[in-house]
Amino acid sequence: MKVFYHGHSVVKIETNGKTILIDPFISGNPLTDLDASQVKPDVILLTHGHSDHLGDTVELAKRNGALVVANFELATYLSWQGVETHGMHIGGAYEFDFGKVKLTQAFHGSGLVTDNNEIIYLGMPAGILFTAEGKTVYHAGDTGLFSDMKLIGERHPIDLAFLPIGDNFTMGPEDAALAAEFLQAKQVVPVHFNTFPPIKQDPHKFINMLKPETGKVLEAGEFIEL
């Protein structure tokens, strides 16, 4: 399994002959190395409905016939856009042919702000536990620190965790470092930082807060092989 980081909170997983994208915010993302017109996912996993995570989902899914997995409300909304979806909810897991997906809680919001000054409710935000080839990747989505991360780590041995460190909208570095301790992940990669001025952070300072040899800063396009 290869797990790539593509800027902001965009993660790509290549496993079992499939390409899986998490939170494909590509167009308008100043930190990504991807070109939305060239990306060909088989599956898209979404943590929540904010535009910097929903991103290019509809276009990518329609063009590539990709399945979109998200919370029930977000999946339903996307199905109305002509996208093939599989709805889930917090605590639920499902075994797909490409791997197992389980949604965890996340403390954040999940609404789409329209051009008409309306907010469309898109269900509860989530984290994602993805398991394939005997390895588990945890994408925390956008969240604040919560003590049940200990339970997530106890119940699900995590090989690689992507944790937001930007502060303001999510955990900051100090809280994310405690989250890493709670989760006991073998490797930790920071996400959701430096894309916009309010979330400017030094990811290397975050890495220095972690246990030795557990943290790694990935530049856009770099990957970890599990």
Backbone hydrogen bonds in HBPLUS format (Angstrom, degrees):
<---DONOR---> <-ACCEPTOR-->    atom                        ^
c    i                          cat <-CA-CA->   ^        H-A-AA   ^      H-
h    n   atom  resd res      DA  || num        DHA   H-A  angle D-A-AA Bond
n    s   type  num  typ     dist DA aas  dist angle  dist       angle   num
A0226-LEU N   A0001-MET O   2.90 MM 225  5.40 159.2  1.94 157.1 163.3     1
A0002-LYS N   A0014-GLU O   3.14 MM  12  5.22 160.4  2.18 144.0 149.0     2
A0014-GLU N   A0002-LYS O   2.86 MM  12  5.22 165.6  1.88 156.7 161.4     3
A0003-VAL N   A0224-ILE O   2.89 MM 221  5.29 162.7  1.92 151.2 157.1     4
A0224-ILE N   A0003-VAL O   2.86 MM 221  5.29 153.9  1.93 143.0 149.2     5
A0004-PHE N   A0012-LYS O   2.69 MM   8  4.95 163.8  1.72 157.6 160.6     6
A0012-LYS N   A0004-PHE O   3.00 MM   8  4.95 159.1  2.05 129.2 135.6     7
A0005-TYR N   A0222-GLU O   3.00 MM 217  5.97 159.1  2.05 174.4 177.4     8
A0221-GLY N   A0005-TYR O   2.70 MM 216  5.76 167.4  1.72 160.7 164.2     9
A0006-HIS N   A0010-VAL O   2.89 MM   4  5.13 165.3  1.92 151.6 148.8    10
A0010-VAL N   A0007-GLY O   3.02 MM   3  5.71 168.2  2.03 144.7 145.0    11
A0192-HIS N   A0008-HIS O   2.92 MM 184  4.55 175.2  1.93 117.3 118.9    12
A0011-VAL N   A0022-ILE O   3.25 MM  11  5.10 161.2  2.29 137.0 142.5    13
A0022-ILE N   A0011-VAL O   2.75 MM  11  5.10 160.9  1.78 161.4 163.7    14
A0013-ILE N   A0020-ILE O   2.77 MM   7  5.02 161.5  1.80 149.5 156.1    15
A0020-ILE N   A0013-ILE O   2.82 MM   7  5.02 166.8  1.84 153.3 157.6    16
A0015-THR N   A0018-LYS O   3.05 MM   3  5.40 153.4  2.12 148.1 155.2    17
A0018-LYS N   A0015-THR O   2.78 MM   3  5.40 163.6  1.81 125.4 131.2    18
A0042-ASP N   A0019-THR O   2.81 MM  23  5.33 163.2  1.84 145.9 151.7    19
A0043-VAL N   A0019-THR O   3.24 MM  24  6.54 153.4  2.31 154.6 155.4    20
A0021-LEU N   A0043-VAL O   2.91 MM  22  6.32 163.8  1.94 152.5 154.4    21
A0045-LEU N   A0021-LEU O   2.74 MM  24  6.13 161.6  1.77 158.7 165.3    22
A0023-ASP N   A0045-LEU O   3.00 MM  22  6.45 155.3  2.06 162.8 170.8    23
A0025-PHE N   A0023-ASP O   2.81 MM   2  5.89 137.2  1.99 112.5  98.7    24
A0056-ASP N   A0024-PRO O   2.98 MM  32  5.90 170.1  1.99 149.3 146.1    25
A0029-ASN N   A0026-ILE O   3.04 MM   3  5.22 160.6  2.08 128.6 127.8    26
A0038-GLN N   A0035-ASP O   2.82 MM   3  5.44 158.0  1.86 122.6 130.0    27
A0067-LEU N   A0042-ASP O   3.15 MM  25  6.59 151.3  2.23 146.9 141.2    28
A0044-ILE N   A0067-LEU O   2.81 MM  23  6.19 156.1  1.86 160.6 163.6    29
A0069-VAL N   A0044-ILE O   2.82 MM  25  6.24 162.7  1.85 165.1 171.2    30
A0046-LEU N   A0069-VAL O   3.01 MM  23  6.34 157.3  2.07 169.9 173.9    31
A0126-ALA N   A0047-THR O   2.90 MM  79  4.96 138.2  2.08 136.5 148.4    32
A0053-HIS N   A0050-HIS O   2.90 MM   3  5.56 149.2  2.00 127.0 129.2    33
A0054-LEU N   A0050-HIS O   2.82 MM   4  5.91 172.3  1.83 162.7 165.4    34
A0055-GLY N   A0051-SER O   3.02 MM   4  5.33 149.7  2.12 121.4 130.9    35
A0057-THR N   A0054-LEU O   3.02 MM   3  5.77 159.4  2.07 145.2 151.9    36
A0060-LEU N   A0056-ASP O   2.95 MM   4  6.01 175.1  1.96 171.1 172.6    37
A0061-ALA N   A0057-THR O   2.82 MM   4  5.85 166.3  1.84 157.4 161.6    38
A0062-LYS N   A0058-VAL O   3.01 MM   4  6.09 167.1  2.03 152.0 155.6    39
A0063-ARG N   A0059-GLU O   3.00 MM   4  6.07 167.0  2.02 151.2 155.3    40
A0064-ASN N   A0060-LEU O   3.04 MM   4  6.00 152.2  2.11 145.7 152.6    41
A0065-GLY N   A0061-ALA O   2.79 MM   4  5.31 119.8  2.16 139.5 150.1    42
A0066-ALA N   A0061-ALA O   3.04 MM   5  4.45 134.9  2.25 120.6 129.0    43
A0068-VAL N   A0084-GLU O   2.95 MM  16  6.26 158.1  2.00 146.7 153.8    44
A0086-HIS N   A0068-VAL O   2.82 MM  18  6.22 141.6  1.97 158.5 159.1    45
A0070-ALA N   A0086-HIS O   3.33 MM  16  6.68 155.4  2.40 150.2 155.7    46
A0088-MET N   A0070-ALA O   2.92 MM  18  6.06 141.8  2.07 144.6 153.7    47
A0075-ALA N   A0071-ASN O   2.79 MM   4  5.92 166.0  1.81 166.1 171.0    48
A0072-PHE N   A0088-MET O   2.83 MM  16  5.22 127.2  2.11 173.1 158.2    49
A0076-THR N   A0072-PHE O   2.83 MM   4  5.98 154.1  1.90 147.2 154.3    50
A0077-TYR N   A0073-GLU O   2.97 MM   4  6.21 162.7  2.01 148.1 152.5    51
A0078-LEU N   A0074-LEU O   2.98 MM   4  6.21 160.4  2.02 150.4 155.4    52
A0079-SER N   A0075-ALA O   2.89 MM   4  6.10 143.9  2.03 142.7 153.0    53
A0080-TRP N   A0076-THR O   3.19 MM   4  6.52 140.6  2.35 144.7 154.0    54
A0080-TRP N   A0077-TYR O   3.20 MM   3  5.32 130.8  2.45  96.4 108.8    55
A0081-GLN N   A0078-LEU O   2.91 MM   3  5.04 144.6  2.03 100.0 111.4    56
A0083-VAL N   A0078-LEU O   3.29 MM   5  5.73 154.6  2.36 138.6 139.8    57
A0082-GLY N   A0079-SER O   3.04 MM   3  5.15 158.9  2.09 107.2 110.9    58
A0092-GLY N   A0089-HIS O   2.92 MM   3  5.58 160.2  1.95 141.9 147.2    59
A0091-GLY N   A0103-LEU O   2.72 MM  12  5.48 161.2  1.76 141.5 146.4    60
A0103-LEU N   A0092-GLY O   3.10 MM  11  5.93 155.6  2.16 165.2 167.7    61
A0094-TYR N   A0101-VAL O   2.85 MM   7  5.50 145.9  1.96 149.6 160.9    62
A0101-VAL N   A0094-TYR O   2.99 MM   7  5.50 164.3  2.02 155.1 156.5    63
A0096-PHE N   A0099-GLY O   2.88 MM   3  5.20 153.3  1.95 146.3 146.4    64
A0099-GLY N   A0096-PHE O   3.36 MM   3  5.20 153.6  2.43  96.8 104.1    65
A0100-LYS N   A0131-THR O   2.79 MM  31  5.03 165.4  1.82 154.1 155.9    66
A0131-THR N   A0100-LYS O   2.89 MM  31  5.03 162.4  1.93 146.2 152.0    67
A0102-LYS N   A0129-LEU O   2.92 MM  27  5.05 148.5  2.02 145.4 153.6    68
A0129-LEU N   A0102-LYS O   2.82 MM  27  5.05 168.0  1.83 159.5 162.3    69
A0104-THR N   A0127-GLY O   2.94 MM  23  4.80 163.8  1.97 122.9 128.1    70
A0127-GLY N   A0104-THR O   2.95 MM  23  4.80 157.4  2.00 121.4 127.7    71
A0144-GLY N   A0107-PHE O   3.21 MM  37  5.55 130.9  2.47 127.9 140.2    72
A0122-LEU N   A0110-SER O   2.93 MM  12  5.49 149.4  2.02 162.0 162.4    73
A0112-LEU N   A0120-ILE O   2.95 MM   8  5.04 156.7  2.00 139.3 144.5    74
A0120-ILE N   A0112-LEU O   2.85 MM   8  5.04 164.8  1.87 144.0 146.4    75
A0114-THR N   A0118-GLU O   2.81 MM   4  5.27 167.1  1.82 156.0 160.5    76
A0117-ASN N   A0114-THR O   3.27 MM   3  5.58 143.1  2.41 115.9 114.6    77
A0128-ILE N   A0139-HIS O   2.75 MM  11  5.11 163.1  1.78 149.0 155.0    78
A0139-HIS N   A0128-ILE O   2.84 MM  11  5.11 162.1  1.87 152.2 157.4    79
A0130-PHE N   A0137-VAL O   2.79 MM   7  5.17 173.2  1.80 159.3 161.5    80
A0137-VAL N   A0130-PHE O   2.79 MM   7  5.17 163.6  1.81 154.6 158.3    81
A0132-ALA N   A0135-LYS O   2.98 MM   3  5.48 150.0  2.07 153.1 160.9    82
A0135-LYS N   A0132-ALA O   2.86 MM   3  5.48 166.0  1.88 123.9 128.7    83
A0159-ASP N   A0136-THR O   2.93 MM  23  5.41 146.9  2.04 141.1 151.8    84
A0160-LEU N   A0136-THR O   3.35 MM  24  6.77 150.3  2.44 153.4 156.3    85
A0138-TYR N   A0160-LEU O   2.83 MM  22  6.27 163.5  1.86 159.3 165.0    86
A0162-PHE N   A0138-TYR O   2.80 MM  24  6.22 160.1  1.84 165.6 172.2    87
A0140-ALA N   A0162-PHE O   3.11 MM  22  6.19 174.9  2.11 166.0 167.2    88
A0171-MET N   A0143-THR O   2.93 MM  28  6.25 132.8  2.16 154.8 142.1    89
A0149-MET N   A0146-PHE O   3.13 MM   3  6.05 163.0  2.16 124.1 127.4    90
A0150-LYS N   A0147-SER O   3.07 MM   3  6.02 165.8  2.09 124.5 127.4    91
A0151-LEU N   A0148-ASP O   2.96 MM   3  4.99 117.9  2.36  95.5 110.2    92
A0152-ILE N   A0148-ASP O   3.02 MM   4  6.46 153.9  2.09 148.6 155.8    93
A0153-GLY N   A0149-MET O   3.00 MM   4  6.22 161.7  2.03 146.5 150.4    94
A0154-GLU N   A0150-LYS O   2.91 MM   4  6.17 149.4  2.00 145.6 154.8    95
A0155-ARG N   A0151-LEU O   2.88 MM   4  5.98 157.9  1.93 151.7 156.8    96
A0156-HIS N   A0152-ILE O   2.92 MM   4  5.83 139.2  2.09 143.9 154.1    97
A0186-LYS N   A0158-ILE O   3.04 MM  28  6.50 158.2  2.09 150.4 155.0    98
A0161-ALA N   A0187-GLN O   2.90 MM  26  6.29 153.9  1.97 145.3 153.1    99
A0189-VAL N   A0161-ALA O   2.84 MM  28  6.22 162.4  1.87 164.3 169.3   100
A0163-LEU N   A0189-VAL O   3.04 MM  26  6.38 152.9  2.12 149.9 158.5   101
A0191-VAL N   A0163-LEU O   2.87 MM  28  5.69 150.4  1.95 137.9 137.7   102
A0165-ILE N   A0191-VAL O   3.03 MM  26  6.29 143.2  2.17 173.2 169.3   103
A0167-ASP N   A0171-MET O   2.88 MM   4  4.89 147.5  1.99 130.5 121.1   104
A0169-PHE N   A0167-ASP O   2.65 MM   2  5.58 135.8  1.84 114.5  99.3   105
A0176-ALA N   A0172-GLY O   2.88 MM   4  6.00 159.5  1.92 159.3 166.2   106
A0177-ALA N   A0173-PRO O   2.87 MM   4  6.03 146.0  1.98 146.2 154.5   107
A0178-LEU N   A0174-GLU O   3.21 MM   4  6.55 150.2  2.31 142.1 149.3   108
A0179-ALA N   A0175-ASP O   2.89 MM   4  6.20 149.3  1.98 145.0 154.5   109
A0180-ALA N   A0176-ALA O   2.90 MM   4  6.19 151.1  1.99 145.1 152.0   110
A0181-GLU N   A0177-ALA O   3.15 MM   4  6.45 147.9  2.26 137.9 146.0   111
A0182-PHE N   A0178-LEU O   2.90 MM   4  6.23 156.6  1.95 150.1 156.5   112
A0183-LEU N   A0179-ALA O   2.88 MM   4  6.10 160.0  1.92 153.8 158.8   113
A0184-GLN N   A0180-ALA O   2.96 MM   4  5.98 141.7  2.11 142.0 151.1   114
A0188-VAL N   A0214-THR O   2.76 MM  26  5.97 146.3  1.87 152.2 153.7   115
A0216-LYS N   A0188-VAL O   2.93 MM  28  6.27 148.9  2.03 168.0 169.3   116
A0194-ASN N   A0199-ILE O   2.78 MM   5  5.43 166.8  1.80 124.1 127.3   117
A0199-ILE N   A0196-PHE O   3.01 MM   3  5.73 156.4  2.07 125.5 132.5   118
A0200-LYS N   A0197-PRO O   3.34 MM   3  5.43 150.3  2.44 122.0 116.5   119
A0205-LYS N   A0202-ASP O   3.19 MM   3  5.61 135.5  2.39 108.8 119.2   120
A0207-ILE N   A0203-PRO O   2.99 MM   4  6.35 156.2  2.05 146.8 152.9   121
A0208-ASN N   A0204-HIS O   3.10 MM   4  6.32 147.9  2.21 139.7 147.5   122
A0209-MET N   A0206-PHE O   2.91 MM   3  5.27 151.7  1.99 109.5 118.8   123
A0210-LEU N   A0207-ILE O   3.10 MM   3  5.46 160.3  2.14 111.3 117.5   124
A0214-THR N   A0211-LYS O   3.21 MM   3  5.81 148.1  2.32 144.6 141.5   125
A0222-GLU N   A0219-GLU O   2.94 MM   3  5.57 165.5  1.96 143.4 145.5   126
